[in-house]
Amino acid sequence: MFTGIIETLGTIRTIRNERSNVIFEIESAFSAELKVDQSIAHNGVCLTVTEINGSIHSVTAIAETLQKTNLNDWKTGTYVNLERCMPANGRFDGHIVQGHVDQVGICTKIVDEAGSWRFTFEYEPHNQSITVEKGSICVNGVSLTVVDSQENSFSVAIIPYTFEHTNFQQIAVGTRVNLEFDILGKYIAKLLEKNK
């Protein structure tokens, strides 16, 4: 389980195909501290560390992960938001994030608000993909608060610290992002659906 508080940015160093899988080698400030079999959120996708070589760790993405996330968009040099699992005695600074991407959204608008930025994302609406104003949303692994909630879109405000320390600095209009909707909202939506 994660909290959506990004620890560091990783950089994609190599990408190679292995049958239907893709192996990513990622350089980061904490790669040397990781262990093989450890679960790490990469842009909000929970992936298992398969190899460590100094400051570079490797992960494998299977076909289903590639189809349901934005990992196919990664290129050499792409920045990736990284977060290790929350320790049992850790502090919940974000919200409950599972590392299971619900769908890929697309950035449709960026507004510079003289000290912060407002990013708007569109997504495919369905019963469990819901947002509420002041509720939580996970975008590329980053725990954020929804500013404006519409039927198939939402906006978030990004402060300079978040912009500088996550890959929001690489997001432009048209960029695809991984979305994980709030697990509490998904459970409530499922219960309401069953009780209709």
C-alpha positions in Angstrom: 0.0 0.0 0.0 1.1 3.5 -0.8 0.1 7.1 0.1 0.8 9.0 -3.0 3.7 11.0 -1.5 6.4 10.9 -4.1 9.9 10.1 -2.6 12.0 10.8 -5.6 12.1 11.0 -9.4 13.5 8.1 -11.4 14.9 8.4 -14.9 14.3 5.7 -17.5 17.7 4.5 -18.7 16.9 1.5 -20.9 13.8 -0.2 -22.3 13.9 -3.7 -23.8 11.3 -6.1 -24.9 11.2 -9.7 -23.6 8.5 -11.6 -25.5 5.2 -9.8 -24.5 6.9 -8.1 -21.5 8.9 -4.9 -21.3 11.9 -4.5 -19.0 12.5 -1.0 -17.7 15.8 0.0 -16.1 15.4 3.1 -13.9 18.0 5.2 -12.2 17.1 6.9 -9.0 18.4 8.3 -5.7 17.1 5.2 -3.8 17.6 2.4 -6.3 20.7 1.1 -4.5 18.7 0.8 -1.2 16.0 -1.4 -2.8 15.8 -5.2 -2.6 14.8 -7.7 -5.2 11.1 -8.6 -4.8 10.3 -5.2 -3.3 7.1 -3.4 -4.5 7.6 0.1 -5.8 5.0 2.5 -7.2 6.2 3.8 -10.6 3.8 6.6 -11.8 1.3 5.0 -9.5 1.8 1.5 -10.9 2.9 -1.1 -8.4 5.9 -3.0 -10.0 8.2 -5.6 -8.5 12.0 -4.9 -8.4 13.7 -7.7 -10.4 17.3 -6.6 -10.4 19.5 -3.9 -8.9 22.8 -2.7 -10.4 24.2 0.2 -8.4 21.9 3.2 -8.8 19.7 1.4 -11.3 16.8 -1.0 -10.6 14.8 -3.1 -13.1 11.1 -3.8 -13.3 9.1 -5.9 -15.6 5.7 -4.8 -17.1 3.4 -7.5 -18.5 1.1 -7.0 -21.4 -2.0 -6.3 -19.2 -0.1 -3.6 -17.3 1.1 -2.0 -20.6 -2.5 -2.0 -21.9 -4.0 -0.4 -18.8 -1.4 2.3 -17.9 0.8 4.9 -19.6 3.9 2.7 -19.4 3.9 2.4 -23.2 4.5 6.1 -23.4 7.7 5.9 -21.5 10.9 6.6 -23.4 14.6 6.8 -22.4 15.0 9.9 -20.3 11.4 10.0 -19.1 11.0 11.0 -15.4 9.0 8.5 -13.3 7.4 9.3 -9.9 8.7 6.7 -7.4 7.3 5.7 -4.0 8.2 2.8 -1.7 5.4 1.0 0.2 4.3 2.6 3.4 5.8 1.0 6.5 3.3 -0.3 9.1 4.4 2.5 11.5 4.4 5.2 8.8 2.6 8.5 8.7 -0.4 8.8 6.3 0.5 12.1 4.6 -1.5 11.4 1.4 -4.4 9.0 1.1 -4.8 5.2 0.6 -3.2 4.3 -2.8 -3.1 0.7 -3.9 -0.9 1.0 -6.9 -3.7 -0.4 -9.1 -4.3 2.0 -12.0 -8.0 2.3 -12.9 -7.5 3.9 -16.3 -5.5 6.3 -18.3 -6.6 10.0 -18.4 -5.5 12.8 -20.6 -4.4 16.3 -19.8 -6.7 18.8 -21.5 -5.7 22.1 -20.0 -3.0 23.8 -18.0 -3.5 27.2 -16.5 -0.6 29.2 -14.9 -2.1 30.8 -11.8 0.8 33.0 -10.8 2.4 30.8 -8.2 0.6 27.5 -8.9 -0.8 25.6 -11.9 -4.2 24.1 -12.5 -4.2 20.9 -14.5 -7.4 19.5 -16.0 -7.7 15.9 -16.9 -10.4 14.0 -18.8 -11.3 10.4 -18.3 -13.8 7.7 -19.3 -16.6 7.9 -16.7 -18.2 4.8 -15.2 -19.7 3.9 -11.9 -16.5 3.5 -10.0 -14.5 6.2 -11.7 -15.8 9.2 -9.7 -14.3 12.3 -8.3 -15.7 14.8 -5.8 -14.5 18.3 -5.0 -12.1 18.3 -2.1 -11.8 14.5 -2.5 -8.6 12.6 -3.3 -7.3 11.4 -6.6 -4.0 9.8 -7.6 -2.4 11.1 -10.8 0.8 9.4 -11.9 1.1 8.2 -8.3 0.7 11.6 -6.8 -1.9 12.1 -4.1 -3.9 15.2 -5.0 -7.0 17.1 -3.9 -9.7 17.6 -6.5 -10.4 21.3 -7.1 -13.2 20.9 -9.7 -15.2 17.8 -10.4 -17.2 17.2 -13.6 -18.8 14.1 -15.1 -15.8 13.1 -17.1 -13.1 15.5 -15.9 -11.4 17.0 -12.9 -8.9 19.7 -12.0 -6.1 19.7 -9.5 -3.9 22.6 -8.2 -0.2 22.0 -8.3 2.1 24.0 -6.0 5.7 24.7 -7.0 7.2 22.0 -4.7 5.0 19.3 -6.3 5.8 20.6 -9.8 9.5 20.5 -9.1 9.7 17.2 -7.3 7.3 15.1 -9.5 7.0 14.5 -13.2 4.2 17.1 -13.4 7.0 19.2 -14.9 6.8 17.0 -18.0 3.1 16.9 -18.4 1.7 19.0 -21.3 -1.7 19.2 -22.9 -2.2 15.8 -24.5 -0.1 13.8 -22.1 -1.6 10.6 -20.9 -1.5 9.9 -17.1 -2.3 7.0 -14.8 -5.4 7.6 -12.7 -6.3 5.7 -9.5 -9.6 6.8 -8.1 -10.2 6.9 -4.3 -10.8 3.4 -3.0 -13.3 4.6 -0.4 -15.4 6.2 -3.2 -15.1 3.1 -5.3 -16.5 0.9 -2.4 -19.3 3.3 -1.7 -20.2 3.4 -5.4 -20.2 -0.4 -5.6 -22.5 -0.7 -2.5 -24.9 1.9 -3.9 -25.0 0.0 -7.2 -25.7 -3.3 -5.5 -28.5 -1.8 -3.5 -30.4 -0.3 -6.4 
